[in-house]
Amino acid sequence: MTYANRNHNLNKILKHFAFMWVLTVIGMYIATFLPPAIIMPISIITIVLLIIACFVRSLKLANSIMYTIPFLMGITLFWTTQFFIAELGQQLVLLVFVATVAIFIVLALVGMMMNKDISNWGSYLFTVLIVVLVFSLVFMFIPVSNMVGLIIAGVTVLLFSLYTVYDFNRIRHNHVSDDEVVGMALNLYLDFINLFTNLLEVIWRLKNEFE
């Protein structure tokens, strides 16, 4: 694949990435008419769709599922941000969002500028992701200290920072085919969402730790 083709794929990925944010905003707007109790079932449905998308062979169906996920995440993101706004204040939440944008751009540039191909990081990052998910699910039902929650949130921020570098490095080294464009856009979207929400959680737990 030529440099021009790689840039073409990057442009397509970023267009899908932007469209996913449009769907997220729509989801957040619809969430204003829904009760907070909707978060848990929507979160479960989103996780199920993520798993299904990994195994669906039909590209059209997989892409449709991948577009549904940002819409559903917009619904949960609305209530997540409402919680943090109540706890931290609207200005701080907005500041964290702007900081996340800046961090994401820096990490993207690092990944795109790295001459070294770090595609071998994938299996290690995925292993850490599974461990974090398992602990997060367990701790949803078992009370843990604020410090344990802070550690998990901090590890998650680091994990998705590395995932952002890794994903952009894959684009840099031509590891994203035309059929994988929407999937990569979703990966970048999830990288950003997880960076943002876990940075908020880190700040919230630090606030609780020192109060």
Residue frames relative to the residue before (quaternion, step in Angstrom):
aa qw qx qy qz dx dy dz
M 1.0000 0.0000 0.0000 0.0000 0.00 0.00 0.00
T 0.4094 -0.7315 0.4949 0.2289 3.57 -0.84 0.97
Y 0.6707 -0.4779 0.3754 0.4253 3.55 -1.33 0.25
A 0.6389 0.5360 -0.3241 0.4467 3.58 1.01 -0.84
N 0.6573 0.5024 -0.3083 0.4696 3.58 0.99 -0.85
R 0.6223 0.5355 -0.3423 0.4570 3.56 1.04 -0.76
N 0.6560 0.4995 -0.3055 0.4763 3.57 0.95 -0.86
H 0.6136 0.5457 -0.3427 0.4563 3.56 1.07 -0.75
N 0.6634 0.4856 -0.3005 0.4836 3.59 0.96 -0.86
L 0.6203 0.5331 -0.3443 0.4610 3.60 1.01 -0.76
N 0.6492 0.5151 -0.3140 0.4633 3.57 0.95 -0.87
K 0.6614 0.4994 -0.3037 0.4701 3.58 0.97 -0.86
I 0.6340 0.5309 -0.3266 0.4578 3.57 1.00 -0.83
L 0.6861 0.4847 -0.2851 0.4617 3.58 0.90 -0.93
K 0.6108 0.5354 -0.3518 0.4653 3.60 1.12 -0.60
H 0.6592 0.4799 -0.3015 0.4942 3.59 0.97 -0.83
F 0.6039 0.5608 -0.3331 0.4582 3.57 1.08 -0.79
A 0.6709 0.4891 -0.2891 0.4765 3.58 0.93 -0.92
F 0.6492 0.5185 -0.3182 0.4566 3.58 0.99 -0.83
M 0.6156 0.5430 -0.3431 0.4566 3.58 1.07 -0.69
W 0.6414 0.5059 -0.3261 0.4758 3.57 1.11 -0.62
V 0.5803 0.5471 -0.3706 0.4761 3.58 1.15 -0.55
L 0.6531 0.5026 -0.3017 0.4794 3.58 0.97 -0.88
T 0.6264 0.5419 -0.3292 0.4533 3.59 1.06 -0.76
V 0.6498 0.5116 -0.3091 0.4696 3.58 0.96 -0.89
I 0.6268 0.5220 -0.3294 0.4754 3.59 1.03 -0.79
G 0.6521 0.5172 -0.3034 0.4639 3.56 0.98 -0.89
M 0.6505 0.5116 -0.3144 0.4650 3.58 1.00 -0.81
Y 0.6363 0.5201 -0.3301 0.4644 3.58 1.04 -0.72
I 0.6600 0.4985 -0.3047 0.4722 3.58 0.93 -0.91
A 0.6049 0.5851 -0.3476 0.4135 3.59 1.09 -0.72
T 0.5790 0.5971 -0.3795 0.4052 3.60 1.14 -0.52
F 0.6997 0.4354 -0.2625 0.5019 3.59 1.23 -0.40
L 0.6626 0.5046 -0.2886 0.4723 3.58 1.32 -0.07
P 0.5198 -0.6382 0.4615 0.3310 3.62 -1.15 0.51
P 0.6273 -0.5577 0.3869 0.3818 3.64 -1.15 0.54
A 0.5705 0.6215 -0.3785 0.3808 3.60 1.15 -0.57
I 0.5646 0.6246 -0.3785 0.3845 3.57 1.24 -0.34
I 0.4951 0.7025 -0.4150 0.2986 3.60 1.23 -0.45
M 0.6986 0.4941 -0.2927 0.4268 3.58 0.74 -1.03
P 0.7016 0.4389 -0.3064 0.4704 3.67 0.71 -0.89
I 0.6358 0.5192 -0.3359 0.4619 3.60 1.02 -0.73
S 0.6335 0.5305 -0.3242 0.4605 3.58 1.02 -0.81
I 0.6521 0.5076 -0.3107 0.4696 3.60 0.96 -0.87
I 0.6467 0.5168 -0.3130 0.4655 3.59 0.94 -0.90
T 0.6450 0.5322 -0.3163 0.4480 3.58 0.99 -0.86
I 0.6552 0.5044 -0.3057 0.4720 3.58 0.95 -0.88
V 0.6379 0.5241 -0.3181 0.4660 3.58 0.99 -0.87
L 0.6649 0.5015 -0.3038 0.4627 3.59 0.94 -0.87
L 0.6135 0.5421 -0.3434 0.4603 3.58 1.06 -0.71
I 0.6618 0.4940 -0.2986 0.4783 3.56 0.98 -0.88
I 0.6509 0.5222 -0.3139 0.4528 3.59 0.93 -0.92
A 0.6428 0.5491 -0.3228 0.4256 3.58 0.95 -0.91
C 0.6289 0.5538 -0.3285 0.4357 3.59 1.15 -0.61
F 0.7728 0.3672 -0.1723 0.4881 3.58 1.14 -0.62
V 0.5312 0.6284 -0.4172 0.3858 3.60 1.23 -0.24
R 0.3279 -0.7711 0.5161 0.1775 3.58 -0.81 0.98
S 0.6143 0.5403 -0.3484 0.4575 3.57 1.15 -0.53
L 0.4064 -0.7366 0.4865 0.2357 3.57 -0.56 1.18
K 0.6428 0.5363 -0.3240 0.4407 3.58 0.97 -0.86
L 0.6759 0.4821 -0.2866 0.4781 3.58 0.94 -0.91
A 0.6425 0.5256 -0.3220 0.4552 3.58 0.96 -0.86
N 0.6604 0.5048 -0.3056 0.4643 3.58 0.96 -0.87
S 0.6234 0.5389 -0.3358 0.4563 3.58 1.05 -0.77
I 0.6447 0.5091 -0.3102 0.4785 3.57 1.02 -0.85
M 0.6704 0.5156 -0.2971 0.4432 3.56 0.96 -0.91
Y 0.6484 0.4831 -0.3176 0.4953 3.58 1.17 -0.49
T 0.6122 0.5551 -0.3462 0.4440 3.58 1.15 -0.56
I 0.6104 0.6053 -0.3395 0.3818 3.56 1.04 -0.83
P 0.6801 0.4676 -0.3227 0.4633 3.70 0.78 -0.82
F 0.6082 0.5475 -0.3538 0.4530 3.58 1.09 -0.66
L 0.6795 0.4756 -0.2813 0.4827 3.58 0.91 -0.95
M 0.6547 0.5110 -0.3166 0.4583 3.57 1.01 -0.79
G 0.5667 0.5824 -0.3795 0.4424 3.57 1.19 -0.49
I 0.6288 0.5358 -0.3265 0.4592 3.56 1.06 -0.77
T 0.7069 0.4374 -0.2649 0.4887 3.59 0.85 -0.94
L 0.6201 0.5568 -0.3460 0.4310 3.59 1.07 -0.72
F 0.5896 0.5747 -0.3680 0.4320 3.58 1.06 -0.70
W 0.7307 0.4222 -0.2472 0.4762 3.57 0.78 -1.02
T 0.5911 0.5569 -0.3642 0.4558 3.59 1.14 -0.57
T 0.6912 0.4640 -0.2784 0.4789 3.58 0.89 -0.94
Q 0.5978 0.5568 -0.3630 0.4482 3.59 1.10 -0.63
F 0.6302 0.5291 -0.3260 0.4654 3.57 1.04 -0.79
F 0.7151 0.4477 -0.2665 0.4660 3.57 0.81 -0.99
I 0.5889 0.5519 -0.3697 0.4604 3.61 1.11 -0.56
A 0.6541 0.5088 -0.2997 0.4727 3.56 1.03 -0.86
E 0.7265 0.4435 -0.2355 0.4691 3.58 1.02 -0.81
L 0.8156 0.2770 -0.1018 0.4978 3.58 0.94 -0.91
G 0.5204 -0.6210 0.4289 0.3995 3.57 1.18 -0.48
Q 0.5964 -0.6164 0.3917 0.3330 3.54 -1.06 0.78
Q 0.6525 0.5351 -0.3228 0.4286 3.60 0.93 -0.84
L 0.6715 0.4928 -0.3033 0.4629 3.58 0.93 -0.86
V 0.6304 0.5222 -0.3326 0.4682 3.60 1.00 -0.80
L 0.6513 0.5021 -0.3099 0.4773 3.59 0.97 -0.84
L 0.6374 0.5301 -0.3190 0.4593 3.57 1.02 -0.81
V 0.6464 0.5080 -0.3119 0.4763 3.58 1.01 -0.83
F 0.6267 0.5299 -0.3404 0.4589 3.60 1.02 -0.75
V 0.6595 0.4941 -0.3035 0.4782 3.59 0.92 -0.91
A 0.6407 0.5189 -0.3157 0.4696 3.59 1.01 -0.83
T 0.6338 0.5312 -0.3253 0.4585 3.59 1.03 -0.80
V 0.6166 0.5353 -0.3357 0.4697 3.58 1.02 -0.82
A 0.6743 0.4978 -0.2932 0.4600 3.59 0.89 -0.96
I 0.6557 0.5067 -0.3038 0.4701 3.59 0.94 -0.92
F 0.6480 0.5330 -0.3104 0.4468 3.56 0.94 -0.93
I 0.6597 0.5056 -0.3045 0.4652 3.59 0.94 -0.88
V 0.6488 0.5134 -0.3143 0.4655 3.59 0.96 -0.88
L 0.6672 0.4936 -0.2988 0.4710 3.59 0.92 -0.92
A 0.6197 0.5412 -0.3339 0.4601 3.58 1.06 -0.77
L 0.6646 0.4996 -0.2981 0.4689 3.58 0.94 -0.89
V 0.6137 0.5392 -0.3439 0.4630 3.58 1.04 -0.77
G 0.6865 0.4916 -0.2826 0.4553 3.57 0.86 -0.99
M 0.6976 0.4770 -0.2716 0.4605 3.58 0.96 -0.87
M 0.7158 0.4566 -0.2557 0.4623 3.59 1.09 -0.63
M 0.5344 0.6388 -0.4048 0.3775 3.59 1.25 -0.29
N 0.3456 -0.7399 0.5410 0.2012 3.57 -0.74 1.05
K 0.6298 0.5354 -0.3295 0.4562 3.55 1.18 -0.60
D 0.3596 -0.7091 0.5701 0.2069 3.54 -1.01 0.91
I 0.0883 -0.8259 0.5568 0.0100 3.59 -0.51 1.21
S 0.2262 0.8061 -0.5178 0.1758 3.58 1.13 0.61
N 0.5920 0.5789 -0.3650 0.4257 3.60 1.21 -0.41
W 0.5117 0.6371 -0.4217 0.3930 3.61 1.27 -0.10
G 0.5002 0.7273 -0.3945 0.2553 3.56 1.16 -0.67
S 0.7027 0.4706 -0.2817 0.4532 3.58 0.77 -1.02
Y 0.6503 0.5127 -0.3182 0.4615 3.60 1.03 -0.76
L 0.6637 0.4994 -0.3036 0.4668 3.57 0.93 -0.91
F 0.6502 0.5191 -0.3179 0.4546 3.57 0.99 -0.83
T 0.6231 0.5383 -0.3345 0.4584 3.58 1.03 -0.77
V 0.6606 0.4887 -0.3021 0.4832 3.59 0.92 -0.90
L 0.6246 0.5501 -0.3331 0.4430 3.59 1.01 -0.82
I 0.6572 0.5055 -0.3099 0.4653 3.59 0.93 -0.89
V 0.6396 0.5230 -0.3207 0.4632 3.59 0.97 -0.87
V 0.6633 0.5007 -0.3020 0.4671 3.59 0.90 -0.94
L 0.6565 0.5146 -0.3120 0.4549 3.59 0.94 -0.87
V 0.6469 0.5204 -0.3185 0.4575 3.58 0.96 -0.88
F 0.6761 0.4832 -0.2930 0.4729 3.58 0.86 -0.95
S 0.6418 0.5322 -0.3214 0.4491 3.59 1.00 -0.85
L 0.6647 0.4966 -0.3003 0.4705 3.58 0.98 -0.86
V 0.6449 0.5205 -0.3184 0.4603 3.58 0.98 -0.88
F 0.7214 0.4582 -0.2504 0.4549 3.57 0.89 -0.96
M 0.4930 0.6217 -0.4413 0.4192 3.58 1.30 0.01
F 0.7617 0.3479 -0.1655 0.5210 3.56 1.18 -0.66
I 0.7232 0.3415 -0.2182 0.5592 3.58 1.29 -0.28
P 0.4208 -0.7173 0.4887 0.2639 3.62 -0.62 1.07
V 0.0443 -0.7869 0.6154 0.0082 3.58 -0.97 0.90
S 0.6143 -0.5572 0.4073 0.3824 3.55 -1.25 0.39
N 0.6453 -0.5199 0.3941 0.3974 3.54 -1.27 0.42
M 0.6325 0.5505 -0.3321 0.4320 3.59 1.05 -0.75
V 0.6350 0.5161 -0.3263 0.4732 3.59 1.01 -0.79
G 0.6458 0.5131 -0.3093 0.4733 3.55 1.00 -0.85
L 0.6339 0.5338 -0.3182 0.4604 3.57 1.06 -0.79
I 0.6468 0.5201 -0.3136 0.4613 3.58 0.97 -0.86
I 0.6613 0.5045 -0.3076 0.4621 3.58 0.91 -0.93
A 0.6598 0.5015 -0.3073 0.4678 3.59 0.93 -0.88
G 0.6514 0.5188 -0.3106 0.4583 3.57 1.01 -0.81
V 0.6449 0.5061 -0.3101 0.4814 3.57 0.99 -0.86
T 0.6486 0.5240 -0.3149 0.4534 3.59 1.02 -0.81
V 0.6141 0.5313 -0.3396 0.4747 3.59 1.04 -0.74
L 0.6627 0.4951 -0.2971 0.4770 3.58 0.92 -0.94
L 0.6422 0.5477 -0.3201 0.4303 3.58 0.94 -0.92
F 0.7493 0.3937 -0.2331 0.4788 3.59 0.77 -1.00
S 0.5246 0.5679 -0.4224 0.4732 3.58 1.25 -0.16
L 0.6720 0.4777 -0.2821 0.4906 3.57 0.96 -0.90
Y 0.6255 0.5353 -0.3371 0.4566 3.58 1.05 -0.76
T 0.6267 0.5363 -0.3400 0.4518 3.60 1.03 -0.75
V 0.6472 0.4974 -0.3065 0.4896 3.57 0.94 -0.89
Y 0.6592 0.5302 -0.2939 0.4449 3.56 0.93 -0.97
D 0.6875 0.4898 -0.2914 0.4501 3.60 0.85 -0.95
F 0.6812 0.4611 -0.2963 0.4853 3.59 0.93 -0.81
N 0.6081 0.5399 -0.3492 0.4656 3.58 1.13 -0.57
R 0.6032 0.5445 -0.3491 0.4667 3.59 1.10 -0.65
I 0.6386 0.5022 -0.3184 0.4885 3.56 1.02 -0.79
R 0.6367 0.5529 -0.3125 0.4374 3.56 0.97 -0.94
H 0.7858 0.3145 -0.1512 0.5106 3.58 0.97 -0.86
N 0.5858 -0.6694 0.3398 0.3054 3.55 1.14 0.78
H 0.4227 0.7100 -0.4696 0.3109 3.59 1.00 0.75
V 0.6275 0.4985 -0.3435 0.4896 3.61 1.24 0.33
S 0.2353 -0.7847 0.5611 0.1182 3.57 -0.51 1.20
D 0.7015 -0.4460 0.3380 0.4413 3.57 -1.29 0.16
D 0.6679 0.5110 -0.2988 0.4511 3.59 1.01 -0.80
E 0.7040 0.4672 -0.2565 0.4693 3.59 1.21 -0.47
V 0.3796 0.7683 -0.4579 0.2364 3.59 1.28 -0.01
V 0.6903 0.4661 -0.2884 0.4722 3.61 0.81 -0.99
G 0.6392 0.5323 -0.3214 0.4524 3.57 1.00 -0.81
M 0.6614 0.4853 -0.3099 0.4806 3.58 0.98 -0.78
A 0.6088 0.5399 -0.3523 0.4623 3.60 1.04 -0.72
L 0.6467 0.5049 -0.3114 0.4795 3.58 1.03 -0.80
N 0.6123 0.5468 -0.3480 0.4527 3.60 1.01 -0.75
L 0.6748 0.4859 -0.2929 0.4720 3.57 0.90 -0.94
Y 0.6169 0.5479 -0.3268 0.4610 3.55 1.07 -0.79
L 0.6864 0.4735 -0.2741 0.4791 3.58 0.90 -0.95
D 0.5790 0.5639 -0.3690 0.4590 3.59 1.11 -0.66
F 0.6965 0.4793 -0.2758 0.4573 3.57 0.82 -1.02
I 0.6593 0.5194 -0.3128 0.4447 3.59 0.83 -0.99
N 0.6988 0.4673 -0.2799 0.4636 3.57 0.87 -0.92
L 0.5953 0.5382 -0.3619 0.4744 3.60 1.09 -0.61
F 0.6876 0.5075 -0.2787 0.4381 3.56 0.83 -1.04
T 0.7300 0.4415 -0.2572 0.4539 3.58 0.67 -1.09
N 0.6954 0.4631 -0.2919 0.4655 3.60 0.98 -0.72
L 0.5750 0.5395 -0.3825 0.4817 3.59 1.17 -0.43
L 0.6260 0.5262 -0.3246 0.4753 3.56 1.05 -0.78
E 0.6689 0.4975 -0.3053 0.4603 3.56 0.95 -0.87
V 0.6100 0.5466 -0.3494 0.4550 3.60 1.02 -0.75
I 0.6809 0.4827 -0.2867 0.4702 3.59 0.87 -0.96
W 0.6480 0.5243 -0.3132 0.4551 3.57 0.98 -0.87
R 0.6964 0.4610 -0.2767 0.4753 3.59 0.91 -0.91
L 0.6016 0.5314 -0.3590 0.4762 3.60 1.10 -0.59
K 0.6236 0.5368 -0.3249 0.4662 3.55 1.03 -0.83
N 0.6807 0.4777 -0.2855 0.4764 3.59 0.92 -0.91
E 0.6347 0.5589 -0.3275 0.4213 3.58 1.06 -0.78
F 0.7859 0.3397 -0.1638 0.4901 3.58 0.96 -0.83
E 0.4894 0.6413 -0.4487 0.3846 3.59 1.21 0.22
